[in-house]
Amino acid sequence: MKSEEVTFKSGVSDELKSLIRG
């Protein structure tokens, strides 16, 4: 995996978590 892909996926997961909490 590219470092960019890891950063993108981690960022998306963070957004999903915040949406679920909200």
mmCIF entry with sequence, helices, sheets and N, C-alpha, C, O atoms, coordinates in Angstrom:
data_MODEL
# 
_entry.id   MODEL 
# 
_entity.id                         1 
_entity.type                       polymer 
_entity.pdbx_number_of_molecules   1 
# 
_entity_poly.entity_id                      1 
_entity_poly.type                           'polypeptide(L)' 
_entity_poly.nstd_linkage                   no 
_entity_poly.nstd_monomer                   no 
_entity_poly.pdbx_seq_one_letter_code       MKSEEVTFKSGVSDELKSLIRG 
_entity_poly.pdbx_seq_one_letter_code_can   MKSEEVTFKSGVSDELKSLIRG 
_entity_poly.pdbx_strand_id                 A 
# 
loop_
_entity_poly_seq.entity_id 
_entity_poly_seq.num 
_entity_poly_seq.mon_id 
_entity_poly_seq.hetero 
1 1  MET n 
1 2  LYS n 
1 3  SER n 
1 4  GLU n 
1 5  GLU n 
1 6  VAL n 
1 7  THR n 
1 8  PHE n 
1 9  LYS n 
1 10 SER n 
1 11 GLY n 
1 12 VAL n 
1 13 SER n 
1 14 ASP n 
1 15 GLU n 
1 16 LEU n 
1 17 LYS n 
1 18 SER n 
1 19 LEU n 
1 20 ILE n 
1 21 ARG n 
1 22 GLY n 
# 
_struct_asym.id          A 
_struct_asym.entity_id   1 
# 
_struct_conf.conf_type_id            HELX_P 
_struct_conf.id                      HELX_P1 
_struct_conf.pdbx_PDB_helix_id       AA1 
_struct_conf.beg_label_comp_id       SER 
_struct_conf.beg_label_asym_id       A 
_struct_conf.beg_label_seq_id        3 
_struct_conf.pdbx_beg_PDB_ins_code   ? 
_struct_conf.end_label_comp_id       ARG 
_struct_conf.end_label_asym_id       A 
_struct_conf.end_label_seq_id        21 
_struct_conf.pdbx_end_PDB_ins_code   ? 
_struct_conf.beg_auth_comp_id        SER 
_struct_conf.beg_auth_asym_id        A 
_struct_conf.beg_auth_seq_id         3 
_struct_conf.end_auth_comp_id        ARG 
_struct_conf.end_auth_asym_id        A 
_struct_conf.end_auth_seq_id         21 
_struct_conf.pdbx_PDB_helix_class    1 
_struct_conf.details                 ? 
_struct_conf.pdbx_PDB_helix_length   19 
# 
_struct_conf_type.id          HELX_P 
_struct_conf_type.criteria    ? 
_struct_conf_type.reference   ? 
# 
loop_
_atom_site.group_PDB 
_atom_site.id 
_atom_site.type_symbol 
_atom_site.label_atom_id 
_atom_site.label_alt_id 
_atom_site.label_comp_id 
_atom_site.label_asym_id 
_atom_site.label_entity_id 
_atom_site.label_seq_id 
_atom_site.pdbx_PDB_ins_code 
_atom_site.Cartn_x 
_atom_site.Cartn_y 
_atom_site.Cartn_z 
_atom_site.occupancy 
_atom_site.B_iso_or_equiv 
_atom_site.pdbx_formal_charge 
_atom_site.auth_seq_id 
_atom_site.auth_comp_id 
_atom_site.auth_asym_id 
_atom_site.auth_atom_id 
_atom_site.pdbx_PDB_model_num 
ATOM 1  N N  . MET A 1 1  ? 0.838   -1.215 0.000  1.00 0.00 ? 1  MET A N  1 
ATOM 2  C CA . MET A 1 1  ? 0.000   0.000  0.000  1.00 0.00 ? 1  MET A CA 1 
ATOM 3  C C  . MET A 1 1  ? 0.864   1.253  0.000  1.00 0.00 ? 1  MET A C  1 
ATOM 4  O O  . MET A 1 1  ? 1.950   1.282  0.579  1.00 0.00 ? 1  MET A O  1 
ATOM 5  N N  . LYS A 1 2  ? 0.364   2.270  -0.653 1.00 0.00 ? 2  LYS A N  1 
ATOM 6  C CA . LYS A 1 2  ? 1.104   3.532  -0.659 1.00 0.00 ? 2  LYS A CA 1 
ATOM 7  C C  . LYS A 1 2  ? 0.805   4.308  0.618  1.00 0.00 ? 2  LYS A C  1 
ATOM 8  O O  . LYS A 1 2  ? -0.269  4.170  1.202  1.00 0.00 ? 2  LYS A O  1 
ATOM 9  N N  . SER A 1 3  ? 1.754   5.114  1.039  1.00 0.00 ? 3  SER A N  1 
ATOM 10 C CA . SER A 1 3  ? 1.534   5.905  2.256  1.00 0.00 ? 3  SER A CA 1 
ATOM 11 C C  . SER A 1 3  ? 0.313   6.807  2.073  1.00 0.00 ? 3  SER A C  1 
ATOM 12 O O  . SER A 1 3  ? -0.410  7.088  3.028  1.00 0.00 ? 3  SER A O  1 
ATOM 13 N N  . GLU A 1 4  ? 0.092   7.259  0.834  1.00 0.00 ? 4  GLU A N  1 
ATOM 14 C CA . GLU A 1 4  ? -1.063  8.126  0.573  1.00 0.00 ? 4  GLU A CA 1 
ATOM 15 C C  . GLU A 1 4  ? -2.362  7.374  0.821  1.00 0.00 ? 4  GLU A C  1 
ATOM 16 O O  . GLU A 1 4  ? -3.308  7.921  1.388  1.00 0.00 ? 4  GLU A O  1 
ATOM 17 N N  . GLU A 1 5  ? -2.404  6.107  0.389  1.00 0.00 ? 5  GLU A N  1 
ATOM 18 C CA . GLU A 1 5  ? -3.620  5.308  0.574  1.00 0.00 ? 5  GLU A CA 1 
ATOM 19 C C  . GLU A 1 5  ? -3.905  5.124  2.054  1.00 0.00 ? 5  GLU A C  1 
ATOM 20 O O  . GLU A 1 5  ? -5.052  5.232  2.487  1.00 0.00 ? 5  GLU A O  1 
ATOM 21 N N  . VAL A 1 6  ? -2.863  4.848  2.830  1.00 0.00 ? 6  VAL A N  1 
ATOM 22 C CA . VAL A 1 6  ? -3.047  4.635  4.273  1.00 0.00 ? 6  VAL A CA 1 
ATOM 23 C C  . VAL A 1 6  ? -3.595  5.909  4.917  1.00 0.00 ? 6  VAL A C  1 
ATOM 24 O O  . VAL A 1 6  ? -4.515  5.850  5.733  1.00 0.00 ? 6  VAL A O  1 
ATOM 25 N N  . THR A 1 7  ? -3.030  7.051  4.550  1.00 0.00 ? 7  THR A N  1 
ATOM 26 C CA . THR A 1 7  ? -3.496  8.321  5.120  1.00 0.00 ? 7  THR A CA 1 
ATOM 27 C C  . THR A 1 7  ? -4.937  8.584  4.735  1.00 0.00 ? 7  THR A C  1 
ATOM 28 O O  . THR A 1 7  ? -5.736  9.024  5.562  1.00 0.00 ? 7  THR A O  1 
ATOM 29 N N  . PHE A 1 8  ? -5.271  8.317  3.486  1.00 0.00 ? 8  PHE A N  1 
ATOM 30 C CA . PHE A 1 8  ? -6.638  8.552  3.012  1.00 0.00 ? 8  PHE A CA 1 
ATOM 31 C C  . PHE A 1 8  ? -7.619  7.650  3.751  1.00 0.00 ? 8  PHE A C  1 
ATOM 32 O O  . PHE A 1 8  ? -8.660  8.113  4.217  1.00 0.00 ? 8  PHE A O  1 
ATOM 33 N N  . LYS A 1 9  ? -7.293  6.374  3.859  1.00 0.00 ? 9  LYS A N  1 
ATOM 34 C CA . LYS A 1 9  ? -8.196  5.426  4.532  1.00 0.00 ? 9  LYS A CA 1 
ATOM 35 C C  . LYS A 1 9  ? -8.359  5.789  6.005  1.00 0.00 ? 9  LYS A C  1 
ATOM 36 O O  . LYS A 1 9  ? -9.466  5.745  6.541  1.00 0.00 ? 9  LYS A O  1 
ATOM 37 N N  . SER A 1 10 ? -7.265  6.145  6.651  1.00 0.00 ? 10 SER A N  1 
ATOM 38 C CA . SER A 1 10 ? -7.354  6.507  8.076  1.00 0.00 ? 10 SER A CA 1 
ATOM 39 C C  . SER A 1 10 ? -8.205  7.767  8.245  1.00 0.00 ? 10 SER A C  1 
ATOM 40 O O  . SER A 1 10 ? -8.964  7.885  9.206  1.00 0.00 ? 10 SER A O  1 
ATOM 41 N N  . GLY A 1 11 ? -8.075  8.696  7.316  1.00 0.00 ? 11 GLY A N  1 
ATOM 42 C CA . GLY A 1 11 ? -8.864  9.928  7.395  1.00 0.00 ? 11 GLY A CA 1 
ATOM 43 C C  . GLY A 1 11 ? -10.338 9.638  7.206  1.00 0.00 ? 11 GLY A C  1 
ATOM 44 O O  . GLY A 1 11 ? -11.183 10.209 7.895  1.00 0.00 ? 11 GLY A O  1 
ATOM 45 N N  . VAL A 1 12 ? -10.651 8.746  6.270  1.00 0.00 ? 12 VAL A N  1 
ATOM 46 C CA . VAL A 1 12 ? -12.056 8.391  6.018  1.00 0.00 ? 12 VAL A CA 1 
ATOM 47 C C  . VAL A 1 12 ? -12.641 7.696  7.234  1.00 0.00 ? 12 VAL A C  1 
ATOM 48 O O  . VAL A 1 12 ? -13.764 7.991  7.644  1.00 0.00 ? 12 VAL A O  1 
ATOM 49 N N  . SER A 1 13 ? -11.880 6.770  7.813  1.00 0.00 ? 13 SER A N  1 
ATOM 50 C CA . SER A 1 13 ? -12.381 6.036  8.989  1.00 0.00 ? 13 SER A CA 1 
ATOM 51 C C  . SER A 1 13 ? -12.666 7.017  10.125 1.00 0.00 ? 13 SER A C  1 
ATOM 52 O O  . SER A 1 13 ? -13.654 6.868  10.844 1.00 0.00 ? 13 SER A O  1 
ATOM 53 N N  . ASP A 1 14 ? -11.810 8.009  10.283 1.00 0.00 ? 14 ASP A N  1 
ATOM 54 C CA . ASP A 1 14 ? -12.024 9.008  11.345 1.00 0.00 ? 14 ASP A CA 1 
ATOM 55 C C  . ASP A 1 14 ? -13.320 9.771  11.098 1.00 0.00 ? 14 ASP A C  1 
ATOM 56 O O  . ASP A 1 14 ? -14.082 10.030 12.030 1.00 0.00 ? 14 ASP A O  1 
ATOM 57 N N  . GLU A 1 15 ? -13.569 10.129 9.832  1.00 0.00 ? 15 GLU A N  1 
ATOM 58 C CA . GLU A 1 15 ? -14.787 10.874 9.509  1.00 0.00 ? 15 GLU A CA 1 
ATOM 59 C C  . GLU A 1 15 ? -16.017 10.012 9.772  1.00 0.00 ? 15 GLU A C  1 
ATOM 60 O O  . GLU A 1 15 ? -17.020 10.489 10.302 1.00 0.00 ? 15 GLU A O  1 
ATOM 61 N N  . LEU A 1 16 ? -15.929 8.737  9.398  1.00 0.00 ? 16 LEU A N  1 
ATOM 62 C CA . LEU A 1 16 ? -17.064 7.829  9.614  1.00 0.00 ? 16 LEU A CA 1 
ATOM 63 C C  . LEU A 1 16 ? -17.345 7.708  11.105 1.00 0.00 ? 16 LEU A C  1 
ATOM 64 O O  . LEU A 1 16 ? -18.504 7.739  11.519 1.00 0.00 ? 16 LEU A O  1 
ATOM 65 N N  . LYS A 1 17 ? -16.311 7.572  11.907 1.00 0.00 ? 17 LYS A N  1 
ATOM 66 C CA . LYS A 1 17 ? -16.491 7.448  13.365 1.00 0.00 ? 17 LYS A CA 1 
ATOM 67 C C  . LYS A 1 17 ? -17.176 8.685  13.920 1.00 0.00 ? 17 LYS A C  1 
ATOM 68 O O  . LYS A 1 17 ? -18.089 8.580  14.738 1.00 0.00 ? 17 LYS A O  1 
ATOM 69 N N  . SER A 1 18 ? -16.739 9.852  13.479 1.00 0.00 ? 18 SER A N  1 
ATOM 70 C CA . SER A 1 18 ? -17.335 11.105 13.977 1.00 0.00 ? 18 SER A CA 1 
ATOM 71 C C  . SER A 1 18 ? -18.800 11.190 13.550 1.00 0.00 ? 18 SER A C  1 
ATOM 72 O O  . SER A 1 18 ? -19.644 11.661 14.312 1.00 0.00 ? 18 SER A O  1 
ATOM 73 N N  . LEU A 1 19 ? -19.104 10.730 12.324 1.00 0.00 ? 19 LEU A N  1 
ATOM 74 C CA . LEU A 1 19 ? -20.491 10.773 11.842 1.00 0.00 ? 19 LEU A CA 1 
ATOM 75 C C  . LEU A 1 19 ? -21.360 9.845  12.675 1.00 0.00 ? 19 LEU A C  1 
ATOM 76 O O  . LEU A 1 19 ? -22.480 10.200 13.041 1.00 0.00 ? 19 LEU A O  1 
ATOM 77 N N  . ILE A 1 20 ? -20.849 8.658  12.975 1.00 0.00 ? 20 ILE A N  1 
ATOM 78 C CA . ILE A 1 20 ? -21.622 7.684  13.758 1.00 0.00 ? 20 ILE A CA 1 
ATOM 79 C C  . ILE A 1 20 ? -21.877 8.246  15.160 1.00 0.00 ? 20 ILE A C  1 
ATOM 80 O O  . ILE A 1 20 ? -22.979 8.116  15.693 1.00 0.00 ? 20 ILE A O  1 
ATOM 81 N N  . ARG A 1 21 ? -20.861 8.866  15.749 1.00 0.00 ? 21 ARG A N  1 
ATOM 82 C CA . ARG A 1 21 ? -21.021 9.415  17.101 1.00 0.00 ? 21 ARG A CA 1 
ATOM 83 C C  . ARG A 1 21 ? -22.034 10.551 17.082 1.00 0.00 ? 21 ARG A C  1 
ATOM 84 O O  . ARG A 1 21 ? -22.879 10.665 17.970 1.00 0.00 ? 21 ARG A O  1 
ATOM 85 N N  . GLY A 1 22 ? -21.933 11.391 16.051 1.00 0.00 ? 22 GLY A N  1 
ATOM 86 C CA . GLY A 1 22 ? -22.823 12.550 15.955 1.00 0.00 ? 22 GLY A CA 1 
ATOM 87 C C  . GLY A 1 22 ? -24.248 12.089 15.697 1.00 0.00 ? 22 GLY A C  1 
ATOM 88 O O  . GLY A 1 22 ? -25.153 12.916 15.584 1.00 0.00 ? 22 GLY A O  1 
# 
